[in-house]
Amino acid sequence: SWPGCPAPPLYRSDPRGYTVGLAIDIGA
Amino acid sequence: GGSITIAAATVDTATVSDLRGLETSIRLNGIPQNTSARVEGDPLSGSQRISLGIPRGPLQTVSARVTWPAIAFSIGVDEQMAAKVTWPREWVPEVAKFLAPSQGIQSDNEIFKAFVAKTTEGRLRRTPIYLAAKDLVRRTIMEFRNVDSQTLVREGQGTIRGFRLQGALSSTGALSVTPGDMVCTCVAVLRAAGIPARPVIGIYSGSGSNPDTKLPKDRKTLCVWAEFNLPGCGWVPFDPYEMRGRGLPQANVNQPWKWFGTIKQMNRRVGLAYDFAPFNHGMIRDWPAGWVWTVSGQTTAPFRLVDATAPLMVSRGQI
C-alpha cells in the first residue's frame, strides 16, 4: 500500500504517476 | 538575498509525493547556478517545504525550476459508512490547526457563525459530521449567484500570475466570485461549524477526453479545491465550483454527490499547498500561486517585482 492510505470509508483507486513542480520567474 | 519557498503536499487522500526525487535548477540573470534546495519537515506530517536560497547581489531576473515525483488517486467514499462517523470529543493536533481562521478564510467572523446557526437550526451536533459538512457546503454554494470561471490571472505562454481571490469574508458581499473564493468560503463555513477544513492548491493535468469537468480539457494548469477532515478516516476532498449546478439544491444528502468525496478525476490533480501563500506568516500578496518569495528577509520588496508561475506536470501514466 502507498504511504498514508486513508482509513475506510475513504478509498483510493486508479493511481497515476506524475513528475510535478513549478517553474518560477521573478523579475524587477 | 532572499528565498523562494514552495509547499509540497506529501501524503493526502488523493496525493502521495516523494521529495527524495526532488530536482531543482536555478538561473540568475539567465546564468545557471549550482544551488541545492533545502527540504524541511517530516513527509509523514503531510506537507514539506522546499526552500531555494537566492544569493545577495544585483539581479534582474531569477528563474527556478523545481520538480518531484508524485502519485494521484481517484477517490471514493462509502457514503453509508461515512454517515456513521460521529463527532470527536477532541480533534488531534495535526488536524485541529485547520479549525483556526487564516488569511482570506475569516471563519471567526460572526457572519459565518450566523450562517451555520441558520442552516443547521441547532441540529449541528446531532447530525453526523459527514452529512453536516455535505449540507453546509451545498448551502454555501447555493448562496453564490454569479461565479466567474476565470480563477487565475494569466500572463500567456502557459504562465500564471496567481489566483484571483477576494477571500471568504469579501465574497459574502460580492456580486461575483471565483472558484477560489468559493473554496475559501466553504472552508470558512466548515471551520465556523467546528469541522477542520482547508483549501488545496494543486496542479491539474488536463482531463483528456473526459467531458465531465469545468477545467480545461487540453492543458495543465493550477487548480484549487477544498477538503475537510472526517475523524479517524482522513481528508474528504470536494470541489465547490464543479459541484455548482448539477441539481445541487434538490440533491438527496444521503446519496453520493458528484465532486463531493467521490471524485474519479482526482487522479488528474496533484496537491501542492494548503495555503495560497504558504509559510508566509499569513501574508497573501496580490495574486498568490501556492508558493512565496522573500527579498532580504522581507515579503515585500522595496521595488516592484513581478513573478510568473508555470505548472509542470508530466504524466508517467497508470502505475
HADDOCK unambig.tbl for C-alpha pairs under 7 A between the chains (distance, minus, plus):
assign (segid A and resid 3 and name CA) (segid B and resid 11 and name CA) 6.77 0.50 0.50
assign (segid A and resid 4 and name CA) (segid B and resid 11 and name CA) 5.77 0.50 0.50
assign (segid A and resid 4 and name CA) (segid B and resid 12 and name CA) 6.96 0.50 0.50
assign (segid A and resid 5 and name CA) (segid B and resid 13 and name CA) 6.87 0.50 0.50
assign (segid A and resid 6 and name CA) (segid B and resid 13 and name CA) 5.84 0.50 0.50
assign (segid A and resid 6 and name CA) (segid B and resid 233 and name CA) 5.89 0.50 0.50
assign (segid A and resid 6 and name CA) (segid B and resid 234 and name CA) 5.39 0.50 0.50
assign (segid A and resid 7 and name CA) (segid B and resid 233 and name CA) 4.57 0.50 0.50
assign (segid A and resid 7 and name CA) (segid B and resid 234 and name CA) 6.56 0.50 0.50
assign (segid A and resid 8 and name CA) (segid B and resid 233 and name CA) 6.03 0.50 0.50
assign (segid A and resid 9 and name CA) (segid B and resid 77 and name CA) 5.53 0.50 0.50
assign (segid A and resid 9 and name CA) (segid B and resid 78 and name CA) 5.00 0.50 0.50
assign (segid A and resid 9 and name CA) (segid B and resid 81 and name CA) 5.74 0.50 0.50
assign (segid A and resid 9 and name CA) (segid B and resid 82 and name CA) 5.67 0.50 0.50
assign (segid A and resid 9 and name CA) (segid B and resid 233 and name CA) 6.78 0.50 0.50
assign (segid A and resid 10 and name CA) (segid B and resid 76 and name CA) 5.87 0.50 0.50
assign (segid A and resid 10 and name CA) (segid B and resid 77 and name CA) 4.69 0.50 0.50
assign (segid A and resid 10 and name CA) (segid B and resid 78 and name CA) 6.61 0.50 0.50
assign (segid A and resid 10 and name CA) (segid B and resid 233 and name CA) 6.77 0.50 0.50
assign (segid A and resid 11 and name CA) (segid B and resid 75 and name CA) 5.77 0.50 0.50
assign (segid A and resid 11 and name CA) (segid B and resid 76 and name CA) 5.08 0.50 0.50
assign (segid A and resid 11 and name CA) (segid B and resid 77 and name CA) 6.21 0.50 0.50
assign (segid A and resid 12 and name CA) (segid B and resid 73 and name CA) 5.71 0.50 0.50
assign (segid A and resid 12 and name CA) (segid B and resid 74 and name CA) 5.72 0.50 0.50
assign (segid A and resid 12 and name CA) (segid B and resid 75 and name CA) 4.91 0.50 0.50
assign (segid A and resid 12 and name CA) (segid B and resid 76 and name CA) 6.46 0.50 0.50
assign (segid A and resid 13 and name CA) (segid B and resid 73 and name CA) 5.61 0.50 0.50
assign (segid A and resid 13 and name CA) (segid B and resid 74 and name CA) 5.09 0.50 0.50
assign (segid A and resid 13 and name CA) (segid B and resid 75 and name CA) 6.36 0.50 0.50
assign (segid A and resid 14 and name CA) (segid B and resid 73 and name CA) 5.70 0.50 0.50
assign (segid A and resid 14 and name CA) (segid B and resid 74 and name CA) 5.67 0.50 0.50
assign (segid A and resid 15 and name CA) (segid B and resid 71 and name CA) 6.31 0.50 0.50
assign (segid A and resid 15 and name CA) (segid B and resid 72 and name CA) 5.55 0.50 0.50
assign (segid A and resid 15 and name CA) (segid B and resid 73 and name CA) 4.44 0.50 0.50
assign (segid A and resid 15 and name CA) (segid B and resid 74 and name CA) 6.81 0.50 0.50
assign (segid A and resid 15 and name CA) (segid B and resid 267 and name CA) 6.33 0.50 0.50
assign (segid A and resid 15 and name CA) (segid B and resid 318 and name CA) 5.99 0.50 0.50
assign (segid A and resid 15 and name CA) (segid B and resid 319 and name CA) 5.96 0.50 0.50
assign (segid A and resid 16 and name CA) (segid B and resid 71 and name CA) 5.55 0.50 0.50
assign (segid A and resid 16 and name CA) (segid B and resid 72 and name CA) 5.40 0.50 0.50
assign (segid A and resid 16 and name CA) (segid B and resid 73 and name CA) 6.49 0.50 0.50
assign (segid A and resid 16 and name CA) (segid B and resid 267 and name CA) 6.08 0.50 0.50
assign (segid A and resid 16 and name CA) (segid B and resid 317 and name CA) 5.27 0.50 0.50
assign (segid A and resid 16 and name CA) (segid B and resid 318 and name CA) 4.36 0.50 0.50
assign (segid A and resid 16 and name CA) (segid B and resid 319 and name CA) 5.67 0.50 0.50
assign (segid A and resid 17 and name CA) (segid B and resid 70 and name CA) 5.95 0.50 0.50
assign (segid A and resid 17 and name CA) (segid B and resid 71 and name CA) 4.54 0.50 0.50
assign (segid A and resid 17 and name CA) (segid B and resid 72 and name CA) 6.58 0.50 0.50
assign (segid A and resid 17 and name CA) (segid B and resid 315 and name CA) 6.08 0.50 0.50
assign (segid A and resid 17 and name CA) (segid B and resid 316 and name CA) 4.89 0.50 0.50
assign (segid A and resid 17 and name CA) (segid B and resid 317 and name CA) 5.49 0.50 0.50
assign (segid A and resid 17 and name CA) (segid B and resid 318 and name CA) 6.19 0.50 0.50
assign (segid A and resid 17 and name CA) (segid B and resid 319 and name CA) 6.22 0.50 0.50
assign (segid A and resid 18 and name CA) (segid B and resid 69 and name CA) 5.80 0.50 0.50
assign (segid A and resid 18 and name CA) (segid B and resid 70 and name CA) 5.27 0.50 0.50
assign (segid A and resid 18 and name CA) (segid B and resid 71 and name CA) 6.07 0.50 0.50
assign (segid A and resid 18 and name CA) (segid B and resid 313 and name CA) 6.34 0.50 0.50
assign (segid A and resid 18 and name CA) (segid B and resid 314 and name CA) 5.40 0.50 0.50
assign (segid A and resid 18 and name CA) (segid B and resid 315 and name CA) 4.42 0.50 0.50
assign (segid A and resid 18 and name CA) (segid B and resid 316 and name CA) 5.10 0.50 0.50
assign (segid A and resid 19 and name CA) (segid B and resid 67 and name CA) 6.38 0.50 0.50
assign (segid A and resid 19 and name CA) (segid B and resid 68 and name CA) 5.50 0.50 0.50
assign (segid A and resid 19 and name CA) (segid B and resid 69 and name CA) 4.47 0.50 0.50
assign (segid A and resid 19 and name CA) (segid B and resid 70 and name CA) 6.07 0.50 0.50
assign (segid A and resid 19 and name CA) (segid B and resid 313 and name CA) 5.54 0.50 0.50
assign (segid A and resid 19 and name CA) (segid B and resid 314 and name CA) 5.04 0.50 0.50
assign (segid A and resid 19 and name CA) (segid B and resid 315 and name CA) 6.52 0.50 0.50
assign (segid A and resid 20 and name CA) (segid B and resid 67 and name CA) 5.31 0.50 0.50
assign (segid A and resid 20 and name CA) (segid B and resid 68 and name CA) 5.56 0.50 0.50
assign (segid A and resid 20 and name CA) (segid B and resid 69 and name CA) 6.20 0.50 0.50
assign (segid A and resid 20 and name CA) (segid B and resid 70 and name CA) 6.65 0.50 0.50
assign (segid A and resid 20 and name CA) (segid B and resid 312 and name CA) 5.27 0.50 0.50
assign (segid A and resid 20 and name CA) (segid B and resid 313 and name CA) 4.36 0.50 0.50
assign (segid A and resid 20 and name CA) (segid B and resid 314 and name CA) 6.46 0.50 0.50
assign (segid A and resid 21 and name CA) (segid B and resid 66 and name CA) 5.30 0.50 0.50
assign (segid A and resid 21 and name CA) (segid B and resid 67 and name CA) 4.10 0.50 0.50
assign (segid A and resid 21 and name CA) (segid B and resid 68 and name CA) 6.26 0.50 0.50
assign (segid A and resid 21 and name CA) (segid B and resid 311 and name CA) 6.17 0.50 0.50
assign (segid A and resid 21 and name CA) (segid B and resid 312 and name CA) 4.90 0.50 0.50
assign (segid A and resid 21 and name CA) (segid B and resid 313 and name CA) 6.55 0.50 0.50
assign (segid A and resid 22 and name CA) (segid B and resid 65 and name CA) 5.89 0.50 0.50
assign (segid A and resid 22 and name CA) (segid B and resid 66 and name CA) 5.53 0.50 0.50
assign (segid A and resid 22 and name CA) (segid B and resid 67 and name CA) 6.66 0.50 0.50
assign (segid A and resid 22 and name CA) (segid B and resid 309 and name CA) 6.55 0.50 0.50
assign (segid A and resid 22 and name CA) (segid B and resid 310 and name CA) 5.73 0.50 0.50
assign (segid A and resid 22 and name CA) (segid B and resid 311 and name CA) 4.80 0.50 0.50
assign (segid A and resid 22 and name CA) (segid B and resid 312 and name CA) 5.35 0.50 0.50
assign (segid A and resid 23 and name CA) (segid B and resid 64 and name CA) 5.71 0.50 0.50
assign (segid A and resid 23 and name CA) (segid B and resid 65 and name CA) 4.33 0.50 0.50
assign (segid A and resid 23 and name CA) (segid B and resid 66 and name CA) 6.46 0.50 0.50
assign (segid A and resid 23 and name CA) (segid B and resid 309 and name CA) 5.74 0.50 0.50
assign (segid A and resid 23 and name CA) (segid B and resid 310 and name CA) 5.03 0.50 0.50
assign (segid A and resid 23 and name CA) (segid B and resid 311 and name CA) 6.43 0.50 0.50
assign (segid A and resid 23 and name CA) (segid B and resid 312 and name CA) 6.82 0.50 0.50
assign (segid A and resid 24 and name CA) (segid B and resid 63 and name CA) 5.55 0.50 0.50
assign (segid A and resid 24 and name CA) (segid B and resid 64 and name CA) 5.09 0.50 0.50
assign (segid A and resid 24 and name CA) (segid B and resid 65 and name CA) 6.26 0.50 0.50
assign (segid A and resid 24 and name CA) (segid B and resid 308 and name CA) 5.84 0.50 0.50
assign (segid A and resid 24 and name CA) (segid B and resid 309 and name CA) 4.67 0.50 0.50
assign (segid A and resid 24 and name CA) (segid B and resid 310 and name CA) 6.45 0.50 0.50
assign (segid A and resid 25 and name CA) (segid B and resid 62 and name CA) 5.73 0.50 0.50
assign (segid A and resid 25 and name CA) (segid B and resid 63 and name CA) 4.41 0.50 0.50
assign (segid A and resid 25 and name CA) (segid B and resid 64 and name CA) 6.51 0.50 0.50
assign (segid A and resid 25 and name CA) (segid B and resid 307 and name CA) 5.53 0.50 0.50
assign (segid A and resid 25 and name CA) (segid B and resid 308 and name CA) 5.25 0.50 0.50
assign (segid A and resid 25 and name CA) (segid B and resid 309 and name CA) 6.53 0.50 0.50
assign (segid A and resid 26 and name CA) (segid B and resid 61 and name CA) 5.63 0.50 0.50
assign (segid A and resid 26 and name CA) (segid B and resid 62 and name CA) 5.09 0.50 0.50
assign (segid A and resid 26 and name CA) (segid B and resid 63 and name CA) 6.35 0.50 0.50
assign (segid A and resid 26 and name CA) (segid B and resid 305 and name CA) 6.67 0.50 0.50
assign (segid A and resid 26 and name CA) (segid B and resid 306 and name CA) 5.72 0.50 0.50
assign (segid A and resid 26 and name CA) (segid B and resid 307 and name CA) 4.34 0.50 0.50
assign (segid A and resid 26 and name CA) (segid B and resid 308 and name CA) 6.58 0.50 0.50
assign (segid A and resid 27 and name CA) (segid B and resid 60 and name CA) 5.65 0.50 0.50
assign (segid A and resid 27 and name CA) (segid B and resid 61 and name CA) 4.35 0.50 0.50
assign (segid A and resid 27 and name CA) (segid B and resid 62 and name CA) 6.39 0.50 0.50
assign (segid A and resid 27 and name CA) (segid B and resid 305 and name CA) 5.58 0.50 0.50
assign (segid A and resid 27 and name CA) (segid B and resid 306 and name CA) 5.42 0.50 0.50
assign (segid A and resid 27 and name CA) (segid B and resid 307 and name CA) 6.45 0.50 0.50
assign (segid A and resid 28 and name CA) (segid B and resid 60 and name CA) 5.64 0.50 0.50
assign (segid A and resid 28 and name CA) (segid B and resid 61 and name CA) 6.73 0.50 0.50
assign (segid A and resid 28 and name CA) (segid B and resid 304 and name CA) 5.99 0.50 0.50
assign (segid A and resid 28 and name CA) (segid B and resid 305 and name CA) 4.52 0.50 0.50
assign (segid A and resid 28 and name CA) (segid B and resid 306 and name CA) 6.28 0.50 0.50
